[in-house]
Structure formats: C-alpha cells, structure tokens
C-alpha cells in the first residue's frame, strides 16, 4: 500500500495519503476527488563500500560531490 502525494484541483491543497487497493482518495480539506498525483522525492539511503573500505552514503537529499553543499547537482554534473 503506497503513500502518494496529491494536489487538489478544487482548493490547491497538497497532501499525502495511503492508497489501499483501487480506492480513489479525496481531499482532506474540501472532500473533492478532482486530484492530481504529484511526483514525490524519494527518500532512500544507499550504502556501499568505497575505495579503502570507507562507507559512502548517498541519498536524494544529500550532495554526491564534496565540492559543494547543493542538494541539486545540476551545476557540477554529478
């Protein structure tokens, strides 16, 4: 049972909800079922052994390069 993020087209409320089976969620503010499902940022941690056996931890919210503090590495290409 996945958790999806939605935006209500009627009142512009953004919310997350657990979707069970083929059920259609409704907006918790206005009870509308006219919703858009949004792309959510995934939250995961990938651990791998790097050179020299140190552990490298990467996730969608951390920078993969050590030269910047940005979480979006489009500027450095990593």
mmJSON file of the N, C-alpha and C atoms, coordinates in Angstrom:
{"data_MODEL":{"atom_site":{
"group_PDB":["ATOM","ATOM","ATOM","ATOM","ATOM","ATOM","ATOM","ATOM","ATOM","ATOM","ATOM","ATOM","ATOM","ATOM","ATOM","ATOM","ATOM","ATOM","ATOM","ATOM","ATOM","ATOM","ATOM","ATOM","ATOM","ATOM","ATOM","ATOM","ATOM","ATOM","ATOM","ATOM","ATOM","ATOM","ATOM","ATOM","ATOM","ATOM","ATOM","ATOM","ATOM","ATOM","ATOM","ATOM","ATOM","ATOM","ATOM","ATOM","ATOM","ATOM","ATOM","ATOM","ATOM","ATOM","ATOM","ATOM","ATOM","ATOM","ATOM","ATOM","ATOM","ATOM","ATOM","ATOM","ATOM","ATOM","ATOM","ATOM","ATOM","ATOM","ATOM","ATOM","ATOM","ATOM","ATOM","ATOM","ATOM","ATOM","ATOM","ATOM","ATOM","ATOM","ATOM","ATOM","ATOM","ATOM","ATOM","ATOM","ATOM","ATOM","ATOM","ATOM","ATOM","ATOM","ATOM","ATOM","ATOM","ATOM","ATOM","ATOM","ATOM","ATOM","ATOM","ATOM","ATOM","ATOM","ATOM","ATOM","ATOM","ATOM","ATOM","ATOM","ATOM","ATOM","ATOM","ATOM","ATOM","ATOM","ATOM","ATOM","ATOM","ATOM","ATOM","ATOM","ATOM","ATOM","ATOM","ATOM","ATOM","ATOM","ATOM","ATOM","ATOM","ATOM","ATOM","ATOM","ATOM","ATOM","ATOM","ATOM","ATOM","ATOM","ATOM","ATOM","ATOM","ATOM","ATOM","ATOM","ATOM","ATOM","ATOM","ATOM","ATOM","ATOM","ATOM","ATOM","ATOM","ATOM","ATOM","ATOM","ATOM","ATOM","ATOM","ATOM","ATOM","ATOM","ATOM","ATOM","ATOM","ATOM","ATOM","ATOM","ATOM","ATOM","ATOM","ATOM","ATOM","ATOM","ATOM","ATOM","ATOM","ATOM","ATOM","ATOM","ATOM","ATOM","ATOM","ATOM","ATOM","ATOM","ATOM","ATOM","ATOM","ATOM","ATOM","ATOM","ATOM","ATOM","ATOM","ATOM","ATOM","ATOM","ATOM","ATOM","ATOM","ATOM","ATOM","ATOM","ATOM","ATOM","ATOM","ATOM","ATOM","ATOM","ATOM","ATOM","ATOM","ATOM","ATOM","ATOM","ATOM","ATOM","ATOM","ATOM","ATOM","ATOM","ATOM","ATOM","ATOM","ATOM","ATOM","ATOM","ATOM","ATOM"],
"id":[1,2,3,4,5,6,7,8,9,10,11,12,13,14,15,16,17,18,19,20,21,22,23,24,25,26,27,28,29,30,31,32,33,34,35,36,37,38,39,40,41,42,43,44,45,46,47,48,49,50,51,52,53,54,55,56,57,58,59,60,61,62,63,64,65,66,67,68,69,70,71,72,73,74,75,76,77,78,79,80,81,82,83,84,85,86,87,88,89,90,91,92,93,94,95,96,97,98,99,100,101,102,103,104,105,106,107,108,109,110,111,112,113,114,115,116,117,118,119,120,121,122,123,124,125,126,127,128,129,130,131,132,133,134,135,136,137,138,139,140,141,142,143,144,145,146,147,148,149,150,151,152,153,154,155,156,157,158,159,160,161,162,163,164,165,166,167,168,169,170,171,172,173,174,175,176,177,178,179,180,181,182,183,184,185,186,187,188,189,190,191,192,193,194,195,196,197,198,199,200,201,202,203,204,205,206,207,208,209,210,211,212,213,214,215,216,217,218,219,220,221,222,223,224,225,226,227,228,229,230,231,232,233,234],
"type_symbol":["N","C","C","N","C","C","N","C","C","N","C","C","N","C","C","N","C","C","N","C","C","N","C","C","N","C","C","N","C","C","N","C","C","N","C","C","N","C","C","N","C","C","N","C","C","N","C","C","N","C","C","N","C","C","N","C","C","N","C","C","N","C","C","N","C","C","N","C","C","N","C","C","N","C","C","N","C","C","N","C","C","N","C","C","N","C","C","N","C","C","N","C","C","N","C","C","N","C","C","N","C","C","N","C","C","N","C","C","N","C","C","N","C","C","N","C","C","N","C","C","N","C","C","N","C","C","N","C","C","N","C","C","N","C","C","N","C","C","N","C","C","N","C","C","N","C","C","N","C","C","N","C","C","N","C","C","N","C","C","N","C","C","N","C","C","N","C","C","N","C","C","N","C","C","N","C","C","N","C","C","N","C","C","N","C","C","N","C","C","N","C","C","N","C","C","N","C","C","N","C","C","N","C","C","N","C","C","N","C","C","N","C","C","N","C","C","N","C","C","N","C","C","N","C","C","N","C","C","N","C","C","N","C","C"],
"label_atom_id":["N","CA","C","N","CA","C","N","CA","C","N","CA","C","N","CA","C","N","CA","C","N","CA","C","N","CA","C","N","CA","C","N","CA","C","N","CA","C","N","CA","C","N","CA","C","N","CA","C","N","CA","C","N","CA","C","N","CA","C","N","CA","C","N","CA","C","N","CA","C","N","CA","C","N","CA","C","N","CA","C","N","CA","C","N","CA","C","N","CA","C","N","CA","C","N","CA","C","N","CA","C","N","CA","C","N","CA","C","N","CA","C","N","CA","C","N","CA","C","N","CA","C","N","CA","C","N","CA","C","N","CA","C","N","CA","C","N","CA","C","N","CA","C","N","CA","C","N","CA","C","N","CA","C","N","CA","C","N","CA","C","N","CA","C","N","CA","C","N","CA","C","N","CA","C","N","CA","C","N","CA","C","N","CA","C","N","CA","C","N","CA","C","N","CA","C","N","CA","C","N","CA","C","N","CA","C","N","CA","C","N","CA","C","N","CA","C","N","CA","C","N","CA","C","N","CA","C","N","CA","C","N","CA","C","N","CA","C","N","CA","C","N","CA","C","N","CA","C","N","CA","C","N","CA","C","N","CA","C","N","CA","C","N","CA","C","N","CA","C","N","CA","C"],
"label_alt_id":[null,null,null,null,null,null,null,null,null,null,null,null,null,null,null,null,null,null,null,null,null,null,null,null,null,null,null,null,null,null,null,null,null,null,null,null,null,null,null,null,null,null,null,null,null,null,null,null,null,null,null,null,null,null,null,null,null,null,null,null,null,null,null,null,null,null,null,null,null,null,null,null,null,null,null,null,null,null,null,null,null,null,null,null,null,null,null,null,null,null,null,null,null,null,null,null,null,null,null,null,null,null,null,null,null,null,null,null,null,null,null,null,null,null,null,null,null,null,null,null,null,null,null,null,null,null,null,null,null,null,null,null,null,null,null,null,null,null,null,null,null,null,null,null,null,null,null,null,null,null,null,null,null,null,null,null,null,null,null,null,null,null,null,null,null,null,null,null,null,null,null,null,null,null,null,null,null,null,null,null,null,null,null,null,null,null,null,null,null,null,null,null,null,null,null,null,null,null,null,null,null,null,null,null,null,null,null,null,null,null,null,null,null,null,null,null,null,null,null,null,null,null,null,null,null,null,null,null,null,null,null,null,null,null],
"label_comp_id":["UNK","UNK","UNK","UNK","UNK","UNK","UNK","UNK","UNK","UNK","UNK","UNK","UNK","UNK","UNK","UNK","UNK","UNK","UNK","UNK","UNK","UNK","UNK","UNK","UNK","UNK","UNK","UNK","UNK","UNK","UNK","UNK","UNK","UNK","UNK","UNK","UNK","UNK","UNK","UNK","UNK","UNK","UNK","UNK","UNK","UNK","UNK","UNK","UNK","UNK","UNK","UNK","UNK","UNK","UNK","UNK","UNK","UNK","UNK","UNK","UNK","UNK","UNK","UNK","UNK","UNK","UNK","UNK","UNK","UNK","UNK","UNK","UNK","UNK","UNK","UNK","UNK","UNK","UNK","UNK","UNK","UNK","UNK","UNK","UNK","UNK","UNK","UNK","UNK","UNK","UNK","UNK","UNK","UNK","UNK","UNK","UNK","UNK","UNK","UNK","UNK","UNK","UNK","UNK","UNK","UNK","UNK","UNK","UNK","UNK","UNK","UNK","UNK","UNK","UNK","UNK","UNK","UNK","UNK","UNK","UNK","UNK","UNK","UNK","UNK","UNK","UNK","UNK","UNK","UNK","UNK","UNK","UNK","UNK","UNK","UNK","UNK","UNK","UNK","UNK","UNK","UNK","UNK","UNK","UNK","UNK","UNK","UNK","UNK","UNK","UNK","UNK","UNK","UNK","UNK","UNK","UNK","UNK","UNK","UNK","UNK","UNK","UNK","UNK","UNK","UNK","UNK","UNK","UNK","UNK","UNK","UNK","UNK","UNK","UNK","UNK","UNK","UNK","UNK","UNK","UNK","UNK","UNK","UNK","UNK","UNK","UNK","UNK","UNK","UNK","UNK","UNK","UNK","UNK","UNK","UNK","UNK","UNK","UNK","UNK","UNK","UNK","UNK","UNK","UNK","UNK","UNK","UNK","UNK","UNK","UNK","UNK","UNK","UNK","UNK","UNK","UNK","UNK","UNK","UNK","UNK","UNK","UNK","UNK","UNK","UNK","UNK","UNK","UNK","UNK","UNK","UNK","UNK","UNK"],
"label_asym_id":["A","A","A","A","A","A","A","A","A","A","A","A","A","A","A","A","A","A","A","A","A","A","A","A","A","A","A","A","A","A","A","A","A","A","A","A","A","A","A","A","A","A","A","A","A","A","A","A","A","A","A","A","A","A","A","A","A","A","A","A","A","A","A","A","A","A","A","A","A","A","A","A","A","A","A","A","A","A","A","A","A","A","A","A","A","A","A","A","A","A","A","A","A","A","A","A","A","A","A","A","A","A","A","A","A","A","A","A","A","A","A","A","A","A","A","A","A","A","A","A","A","A","A","A","A","A","A","A","A","A","A","A","A","A","A","A","A","A","A","A","A","A","A","A","A","A","A","A","A","A","A","A","A","A","A","A","A","A","A","A","A","A","A","A","A","A","A","A","A","A","A","A","A","A","A","A","A","A","A","A","A","A","A","A","A","A","A","A","A","A","A","A","A","A","A","A","A","A","A","A","A","A","A","A","A","A","A","A","A","A","A","A","A","A","A","A","A","A","A","A","A","A","A","A","A","A","A","A","A","A","A","A","A","A"],
"label_entity_id":["1","1","1","1","1","1","1","1","1","1","1","1","1","1","1","1","1","1","1","1","1","1","1","1","1","1","1","1","1","1","1","1","1","1","1","1","1","1","1","1","1","1","1","1","1","1","1","1","1","1","1","1","1","1","1","1","1","1","1","1","1","1","1","1","1","1","1","1","1","1","1","1","1","1","1","1","1","1","1","1","1","1","1","1","1","1","1","1","1","1","1","1","1","1","1","1","1","1","1","1","1","1","1","1","1","1","1","1","1","1","1","1","1","1","1","1","1","1","1","1","1","1","1","1","1","1","1","1","1","1","1","1","1","1","1","1","1","1","1","1","1","1","1","1","1","1","1","1","1","1","1","1","1","1","1","1","1","1","1","1","1","1","1","1","1","1","1","1","1","1","1","1","1","1","1","1","1","1","1","1","1","1","1","1","1","1","1","1","1","1","1","1","1","1","1","1","1","1","1","1","1","1","1","1","1","1","1","1","1","1","1","1","1","1","1","1","1","1","1","1","1","1","1","1","1","1","1","1","1","1","1","1","1","1"],
"label_seq_id":[1,1,1,2,2,2,3,3,3,4,4,4,5,5,5,6,6,6,7,7,7,8,8,8,9,9,9,10,10,10,11,11,11,12,12,12,13,13,13,14,14,14,15,15,15,16,16,16,17,17,17,18,18,18,19,19,19,20,20,20,21,21,21,22,22,22,23,23,23,24,24,24,25,25,25,26,26,26,27,27,27,28,28,28,29,29,29,30,30,30,31,31,31,32,32,32,33,33,33,34,34,34,35,35,35,36,36,36,37,37,37,38,38,38,39,39,39,40,40,40,41,41,41,42,42,42,43,43,43,44,44,44,45,45,45,46,46,46,47,47,47,48,48,48,49,49,49,50,50,50,51,51,51,52,52,52,53,53,53,54,54,54,55,55,55,56,56,56,57,57,57,58,58,58,59,59,59,60,60,60,61,61,61,62,62,62,63,63,63,64,64,64,65,65,65,66,66,66,67,67,67,68,68,68,69,69,69,70,70,70,71,71,71,72,72,72,73,73,73,74,74,74,75,75,75,76,76,76,77,77,77,78,78,78],
"pdbx_PDB_ins_code":[null,null,null,null,null,null,null,null,null,null,null,null,null,null,null,null,null,null,null,null,null,null,null,null,null,null,null,null,null,null,null,null,null,null,null,null,null,null,null,null,null,null,null,null,null,null,null,null,null,null,null,null,null,null,null,null,null,null,null,null,null,null,null,null,null,null,null,null,null,null,null,null,null,null,null,null,null,null,null,null,null,null,null,null,null,null,null,null,null,null,null,null,null,null,null,null,null,null,null,null,null,null,null,null,null,null,null,null,null,null,null,null,null,null,null,null,null,null,null,null,null,null,null,null,null,null,null,null,null,null,null,null,null,null,null,null,null,null,null,null,null,null,null,null,null,null,null,null,null,null,null,null,null,null,null,null,null,null,null,null,null,null,null,null,null,null,null,null,null,null,null,null,null,null,null,null,null,null,null,null,null,null,null,null,null,null,null,null,null,null,null,null,null,null,null,null,null,null,null,null,null,null,null,null,null,null,null,null,null,null,null,null,null,null,null,null,null,null,null,null,null,null,null,null,null,null,null,null,null,null,null,null,null,null],
"Cartn_x":[0.837,0.0,0.886,1.026,1.923,1.29,2.157,1.737,2.008,0.965,1.087,0.869,1.463,1.275,0.329,-0.656,-1.669,-1.795,-2.351,-2.753,-4.199,-5.028,-6.445,-6.628,-7.353,-7.603,-8.664,-9.468,-10.533,-10.021,-9.159,-8.734,-7.216,-6.453,-4.987,-4.264,-4.936,-4.311,-3.409,-2.203,-1.288,-1.335,-1.376,-1.43,-0.895,-0.543,-0.118,-1.165,-1.356,-2.318,-1.915,-2.287,-2.066,-3.186,-2.851,-3.85,-3.972,-5.16,-5.425,-6.164,-5.548,-6.181,-6.462,-7.677,-8.071,-8.879,-8.8,-9.599,-9.13,-10.058,-9.747,-9.772,-8.644,-8.609,-9.427,-9.689,-10.346,-9.576,-9.724,-9.022,-9.494,-8.562,-8.962,-9.569,-9.359,-9.908,-11.318,-11.526,-12.82,-13.564,-12.982,-13.578,-13.727,-13.053,-13.098,-12.269,-12.68,-11.912,-11.22,-11.247,-10.589,-9.152,-8.274,-6.904,-5.885,-4.709,-3.545,-2.519,-2.038,-0.99,0.341,1.131,2.393,3.57,4.669,5.917,6.521,6.781,7.365,8.849,9.597,11.017,11.155,11.959,12.127,13.144,12.921,13.842,14.483,15.69,16.379,17.83,18.451,19.881,20.53,21.555,22.289,23.674,24.019,25.333,26.168,27.387,28.287,29.696,30.515,31.925,32.678,33.389,34.177,35.632,36.462,37.891,38.442,39.268,39.833,38.877,37.765,36.752,36.005,36.067,35.228,33.811,32.837,31.453,31.019,30.427,29.894,28.38,27.777,26.326,25.798,24.812,24.196,22.691,22.047,20.592,20.136,18.837,18.316,18.423,18.637,18.691,20.106,21.114,22.48,23.278,24.271,25.103,26.034,26.228,27.102,28.551,28.804,30.184,30.573,31.82,32.283,32.642,32.544,32.965,31.854,30.617,29.523,28.556,27.672,26.686,25.289,25.197,23.907,23.309,21.987,21.329,20.93,21.048,20.772,22.072,22.646,23.987,23.984,22.971,22.979,24.076,24.533,25.584,26.95,27.2,28.519,28.486,27.293,27.173,27.28,27.303,27.404,26.028],
"Cartn_y":[-1.174,0.0,1.241,1.869,3.019,4.315,5.229,6.574,7.468,8.173,9.074,10.51,11.45,12.876,13.414,14.195,14.735,16.236,16.891,18.29,18.354,18.979,19.113,20.21,19.905,20.894,21.908,21.557,22.453,23.527,23.134,24.098,24.278,23.621,23.71,23.163,22.405,21.786,20.641,20.557,19.431,18.526,17.218,16.273,14.919,14.096,12.721,11.804,10.66,9.696,8.279,7.348,5.934,5.439,4.83,4.363,2.852,2.399,0.97,0.421,-0.559,-1.193,-0.212,-0.265,0.626,1.812,2.136,3.238,4.585,5.513,6.862,7.772,8.458,9.33,10.602,11.291,12.588,13.608,14.863,15.957,16.063,16.132,16.244,17.611,18.618,19.953,20.137,19.751,20.034,18.781,17.592,16.306,16.1,16.901,16.737,15.518,14.876,13.765,14.179,15.472,16.007,16.346,15.341,15.439,15.202,15.747,15.446,14.746,13.586,12.903,13.551,13.883,14.587,13.624,14.037,13.294,13.631,12.636,12.841,12.542,13.253,12.958,11.662,10.772,9.519,9.727,9.084,9.176,7.83,7.647,6.383,6.642,5.659,5.725,4.5,4.725,3.638,3.609,2.492,2.36,1.393,1.798,0.92,1.122,0.107,0.221,0.926,1.94,2.685,2.254,2.937,2.646,2.81,1.909,1.975,1.488,0.854,0.29,1.308,2.606,3.553,3.459,3.782,3.681,4.991,4.892,6.062,6.009,7.097,7.16,8.205,7.819,8.736,8.664,9.778,9.808,10.922,11.002,12.02,13.407,13.514,14.829,15.278,14.524,14.949,15.05,15.898,16.106,14.923,14.525,13.399,13.833,15.125,15.566,16.372,16.349,17.019,18.474,18.977,20.347,21.367,20.919,21.876,21.372,22.245,21.849,21.771,21.853,21.815,20.416,20.321,19.027,18.731,19.725,19.537,19.759,18.696,18.782,19.049,19.723,20.06,21.054,21.818,22.799,22.163,21.028,20.41,19.113,18.643,17.478,16.143,16.102,14.832,14.288],
"Cartn_z":[0.0,0.0,0.0,-1.154,-1.261,-0.735,-0.341,0.033,-1.167,-1.611,-2.752,-2.304,-3.052,-2.798,-3.868,-3.452,-4.347,-4.179,-5.215,-5.146,-5.6,-4.78,-5.093,-6.134,-7.211,-8.256,-7.824,-6.839,-6.386,-5.419,-4.444,-3.417,-3.338,-4.211,-4.277,-3.052,-2.211,-1.033,-1.501,-0.943,-1.184,0.033,-0.208,0.901,0.461,1.433,1.203,1.797,1.16,1.693,1.314,2.147,1.909,1.01,-0.115,-1.075,-0.946,-0.592,-0.414,-1.624,-2.277,-3.431,-4.542,-5.085,-6.175,-5.701,-4.407,-3.879,-4.43,-4.558,-5.004,-3.789,-3.505,-2.325,-2.548,-1.452,-1.545,-0.718,-1.083,-0.414,1.035,1.99,3.395,3.733,2.876,3.144,2.597,1.328,0.688,0.217,0.437,0.059,-1.447,-2.245,-3.692,-4.099,-5.177,-5.74,-7.042,-7.356,-8.544,-8.168,-8.251,-7.749,-8.843,-8.653,-9.492,-8.62,-9.082,-8.33,-8.686,-7.673,-7.856,-7.793,-8.393,-8.274,-6.923,-6.123,-4.805,-4.85,-4.048,-3.909,-3.126,-3.633,-2.913,-1.795,-0.708,0.412,0.663,0.201,0.398,0.737,1.301,1.593,0.975,0.196,-0.428,0.202,0.816,1.439,0.607,0.329,-0.407,0.106,-0.06,0.324,-0.778,-0.414,-1.382,-1.319,-2.077,-2.048,-0.637,-0.2,1.136,2.209,1.827,2.721,3.571,3.23,3.941,3.368,4.15,3.714,3.084,1.894,1.213,1.341,1.786,1.945,0.99,0.161,-0.786,-0.603,-0.73,-0.719,-1.635,-1.862,-2.752,-2.157,-0.844,-0.225,0.119,-0.27,0.021,-1.263,-1.241,-2.412,-2.61,-3.866,-4.165,-4.324,-4.462,-4.586,-3.357,-3.014,-1.817,-2.026,-3.257,-3.515,-3.375,-3.166,-3.0,-1.939,-1.503,-0.49,-1.09,-2.4,-3.068,-3.04,-2.903,-2.995,-4.43,-5.321,-6.726,-7.477,-7.987,-8.56,-10.061,-10.558,-11.982,-12.324,-11.316,-11.57,-11.761,-11.1,-11.242,-12.042,-12.411,-13.258,-12.573,-11.256,-10.521,-10.288],
"occupancy":[1.0,1.0,1.0,1.0,1.0,1.0,1.0,1.0,1.0,1.0,1.0,1.0,1.0,1.0,1.0,1.0,1.0,1.0,1.0,1.0,1.0,1.0,1.0,1.0,1.0,1.0,1.0,1.0,1.0,1.0,1.0,1.0,1.0,1.0,1.0,1.0,1.0,1.0,1.0,1.0,1.0,1.0,1.0,1.0,1.0,1.0,1.0,1.0,1.0,1.0,1.0,1.0,1.0,1.0,1.0,1.0,1.0,1.0,1.0,1.0,1.0,1.0,1.0,1.0,1.0,1.0,1.0,1.0,1.0,1.0,1.0,1.0,1.0,1.0,1.0,1.0,1.0,1.0,1.0,1.0,1.0,1.0,1.0,1.0,1.0,1.0,1.0,1.0,1.0,1.0,1.0,1.0,1.0,1.0,1.0,1.0,1.0,1.0,1.0,1.0,1.0,1.0,1.0,1.0,1.0,1.0,1.0,1.0,1.0,1.0,1.0,1.0,1.0,1.0,1.0,1.0,1.0,1.0,1.0,1.0,1.0,1.0,1.0,1.0,1.0,1.0,1.0,1.0,1.0,1.0,1.0,1.0,1.0,1.0,1.0,1.0,1.0,1.0,1.0,1.0,1.0,1.0,1.0,1.0,1.0,1.0,1.0,1.0,1.0,1.0,1.0,1.0,1.0,1.0,1.0,1.0,1.0,1.0,1.0,1.0,1.0,1.0,1.0,1.0,1.0,1.0,1.0,1.0,1.0,1.0,1.0,1.0,1.0,1.0,1.0,1.0,1.0,1.0,1.0,1.0,1.0,1.0,1.0,1.0,1.0,1.0,1.0,1.0,1.0,1.0,1.0,1.0,1.0,1.0,1.0,1.0,1.0,1.0,1.0,1.0,1.0,1.0,1.0,1.0,1.0,1.0,1.0,1.0,1.0,1.0,1.0,1.0,1.0,1.0,1.0,1.0,1.0,1.0,1.0,1.0,1.0,1.0,1.0,1.0,1.0,1.0,1.0,1.0,1.0,1.0,1.0,1.0,1.0,1.0],
"B_iso_or_equiv":[0.0,0.0,0.0,0.0,0.0,0.0,0.0,0.0,0.0,0.0,0.0,0.0,0.0,0.0,0.0,0.0,0.0,0.0,0.0,0.0,0.0,0.0,0.0,0.0,0.0,0.0,0.0,0.0,0.0,0.0,0.0,0.0,0.0,0.0,0.0,0.0,0.0,0.0,0.0,0.0,0.0,0.0,0.0,0.0,0.0,0.0,0.0,0.0,0.0,0.0,0.0,0.0,0.0,0.0,0.0,0.0,0.0,0.0,0.0,0.0,0.0,0.0,0.0,0.0,0.0,0.0,0.0,0.0,0.0,0.0,0.0,0.0,0.0,0.0,0.0,0.0,0.0,0.0,0.0,0.0,0.0,0.0,0.0,0.0,0.0,0.0,0.0,0.0,0.0,0.0,0.0,0.0,0.0,0.0,0.0,0.0,0.0,0.0,0.0,0.0,0.0,0.0,0.0,0.0,0.0,0.0,0.0,0.0,0.0,0.0,0.0,0.0,0.0,0.0,0.0,0.0,0.0,0.0,0.0,0.0,0.0,0.0,0.0,0.0,0.0,0.0,0.0,0.0,0.0,0.0,0.0,0.0,0.0,0.0,0.0,0.0,0.0,0.0,0.0,0.0,0.0,0.0,0.0,0.0,0.0,0.0,0.0,0.0,0.0,0.0,0.0,0.0,0.0,0.0,0.0,0.0,0.0,0.0,0.0,0.0,0.0,0.0,0.0,0.0,0.0,0.0,0.0,0.0,0.0,0.0,0.0,0.0,0.0,0.0,0.0,0.0,0.0,0.0,0.0,0.0,0.0,0.0,0.0,0.0,0.0,0.0,0.0,0.0,0.0,0.0,0.0,0.0,0.0,0.0,0.0,0.0,0.0,0.0,0.0,0.0,0.0,0.0,0.0,0.0,0.0,0.0,0.0,0.0,0.0,0.0,0.0,0.0,0.0,0.0,0.0,0.0,0.0,0.0,0.0,0.0,0.0,0.0,0.0,0.0,0.0,0.0,0.0,0.0,0.0,0.0,0.0,0.0,0.0,0.0],
"pdbx_formal_charge":[null,null,null,null,null,null,null,null,null,null,null,null,null,null,null,null,null,null,null,null,null,null,null,null,null,null,null,null,null,null,null,null,null,null,null,null,null,null,null,null,null,null,null,null,null,null,null,null,null,null,null,null,null,null,null,null,null,null,null,null,null,null,null,null,null,null,null,null,null,null,null,null,null,null,null,null,null,null,null,null,null,null,null,null,null,null,null,null,null,null,null,null,null,null,null,null,null,null,null,null,null,null,null,null,null,null,null,null,null,null,null,null,null,null,null,null,null,null,null,null,null,null,null,null,null,null,null,null,null,null,null,null,null,null,null,null,null,null,null,null,null,null,null,null,null,null,null,null,null,null,null,null,null,null,null,null,null,null,null,null,null,null,null,null,null,null,null,null,null,null,null,null,null,null,null,null,null,null,null,null,null,null,null,null,null,null,null,null,null,null,null,null,null,null,null,null,null,null,null,null,null,null,null,null,null,null,null,null,null,null,null,null,null,null,null,null,null,null,null,null,null,null,null,null,null,null,null,null,null,null,null,null,null,null],
"auth_seq_id":[1,1,1,2,2,2,3,3,3,4,4,4,5,5,5,6,6,6,7,7,7,8,8,8,9,9,9,10,10,10,11,11,11,12,12,12,13,13,13,14,14,14,15,15,15,16,16,16,17,17,17,18,18,18,19,19,19,20,20,20,21,21,21,22,22,22,23,23,23,24,24,24,25,25,25,26,26,26,27,27,27,28,28,28,29,29,29,30,30,30,31,31,31,32,32,32,33,33,33,34,34,34,35,35,35,36,36,36,37,37,37,38,38,38,39,39,39,40,40,40,41,41,41,42,42,42,43,43,43,44,44,44,45,45,45,46,46,46,47,47,47,48,48,48,49,49,49,50,50,50,51,51,51,52,52,52,53,53,53,54,54,54,55,55,55,56,56,56,57,57,57,58,58,58,59,59,59,60,60,60,61,61,61,62,62,62,63,63,63,64,64,64,65,65,65,66,66,66,67,67,67,68,68,68,69,69,69,70,70,70,71,71,71,72,72,72,73,73,73,74,74,74,75,75,75,76,76,76,77,77,77,78,78,78],
"auth_comp_id":["UNK","UNK","UNK","UNK","UNK","UNK","UNK","UNK","UNK","UNK","UNK","UNK","UNK","UNK","UNK","UNK","UNK","UNK","UNK","UNK","UNK","UNK","UNK","UNK","UNK","UNK","UNK","UNK","UNK","UNK","UNK","UNK","UNK","UNK","UNK","UNK","UNK","UNK","UNK","UNK","UNK","UNK","UNK","UNK","UNK","UNK","UNK","UNK","UNK","UNK","UNK","UNK","UNK","UNK","UNK","UNK","UNK","UNK","UNK","UNK","UNK","UNK","UNK","UNK","UNK","UNK","UNK","UNK","UNK","UNK","UNK","UNK","UNK","UNK","UNK","UNK","UNK","UNK","UNK","UNK","UNK","UNK","UNK","UNK","UNK","UNK","UNK","UNK","UNK","UNK","UNK","UNK","UNK","UNK","UNK","UNK","UNK","UNK","UNK","UNK","UNK","UNK","UNK","UNK","UNK","UNK","UNK","UNK","UNK","UNK","UNK","UNK","UNK","UNK","UNK","UNK","UNK","UNK","UNK","UNK","UNK","UNK","UNK","UNK","UNK","UNK","UNK","UNK","UNK","UNK","UNK","UNK","UNK","UNK","UNK","UNK","UNK","UNK","UNK","UNK","UNK","UNK","UNK","UNK","UNK","UNK","UNK","UNK","UNK","UNK","UNK","UNK","UNK","UNK","UNK","UNK","UNK","UNK","UNK","UNK","UNK","UNK","UNK","UNK","UNK","UNK","UNK","UNK","UNK","UNK","UNK","UNK","UNK","UNK","UNK","UNK","UNK","UNK","UNK","UNK","UNK","UNK","UNK","UNK","UNK","UNK","UNK","UNK","UNK","UNK","UNK","UNK","UNK","UNK","UNK","UNK","UNK","UNK","UNK","UNK","UNK","UNK","UNK","UNK","UNK","UNK","UNK","UNK","UNK","UNK","UNK","UNK","UNK","UNK","UNK","UNK","UNK","UNK","UNK","UNK","UNK","UNK","UNK","UNK","UNK","UNK","UNK","UNK","UNK","UNK","UNK","UNK","UNK","UNK"],
"auth_asym_id":["A","A","A","A","A","A","A","A","A","A","A","A","A","A","A","A","A","A","A","A","A","A","A","A","A","A","A","A","A","A","A","A","A","A","A","A","A","A","A","A","A","A","A","A","A","A","A","A","A","A","A","A","A","A","A","A","A","A","A","A","A","A","A","A","A","A","A","A","A","A","A","A","A","A","A","A","A","A","A","A","A","A","A","A","A","A","A","A","A","A","A","A","A","A","A","A","A","A","A","A","A","A","A","A","A","A","A","A","A","A","A","A","A","A","A","A","A","A","A","A","A","A","A","A","A","A","A","A","A","A","A","A","A","A","A","A","A","A","A","A","A","A","A","A","A","A","A","A","A","A","A","A","A","A","A","A","A","A","A","A","A","A","A","A","A","A","A","A","A","A","A","A","A","A","A","A","A","A","A","A","A","A","A","A","A","A","A","A","A","A","A","A","A","A","A","A","A","A","A","A","A","A","A","A","A","A","A","A","A","A","A","A","A","A","A","A","A","A","A","A","A","A","A","A","A","A","A","A","A","A","A","A","A","A"],
"auth_atom_id":["N","CA","C","N","CA","C","N","CA","C","N","CA","C","N","CA","C","N","CA","C","N","CA","C","N","CA","C","N","CA","C","N","CA","C","N","CA","C","N","CA","C","N","CA","C","N","CA","C","N","CA","C","N","CA","C","N","CA","C","N","CA","C","N","CA","C","N","CA","C","N","CA","C","N","CA","C","N","CA","C","N","CA","C","N","CA","C","N","CA","C","N","CA","C","N","CA","C","N","CA","C","N","CA","C","N","CA","C","N","CA","C","N","CA","C","N","CA","C","N","CA","C","N","CA","C","N","CA","C","N","CA","C","N","CA","C","N","CA","C","N","CA","C","N","CA","C","N","CA","C","N","CA","C","N","CA","C","N","CA","C","N","CA","C","N","CA","C","N","CA","C","N","CA","C","N","CA","C","N","CA","C","N","CA","C","N","CA","C","N","CA","C","N","CA","C","N","CA","C","N","CA","C","N","CA","C","N","CA","C","N","CA","C","N","CA","C","N","CA","C","N","CA","C","N","CA","C","N","CA","C","N","CA","C","N","CA","C","N","CA","C","N","CA","C","N","CA","C","N","CA","C","N","CA","C","N","CA","C","N","CA","C","N","CA","C","N","CA","C","N","CA","C"],
"pdbx_PDB_model_num":[1,1,1,1,1,1,1,1,1,1,1,1,1,1,1,1,1,1,1,1,1,1,1,1,1,1,1,1,1,1,1,1,1,1,1,1,1,1,1,1,1,1,1,1,1,1,1,1,1,1,1,1,1,1,1,1,1,1,1,1,1,1,1,1,1,1,1,1,1,1,1,1,1,1,1,1,1,1,1,1,1,1,1,1,1,1,1,1,1,1,1,1,1,1,1,1,1,1,1,1,1,1,1,1,1,1,1,1,1,1,1,1,1,1,1,1,1,1,1,1,1,1,1,1,1,1,1,1,1,1,1,1,1,1,1,1,1,1,1,1,1,1,1,1,1,1,1,1,1,1,1,1,1,1,1,1,1,1,1,1,1,1,1,1,1,1,1,1,1,1,1,1,1,1,1,1,1,1,1,1,1,1,1,1,1,1,1,1,1,1,1,1,1,1,1,1,1,1,1,1,1,1,1,1,1,1,1,1,1,1,1,1,1,1,1,1,1,1,1,1,1,1,1,1,1,1,1,1,1,1,1,1,1,1]
}}}
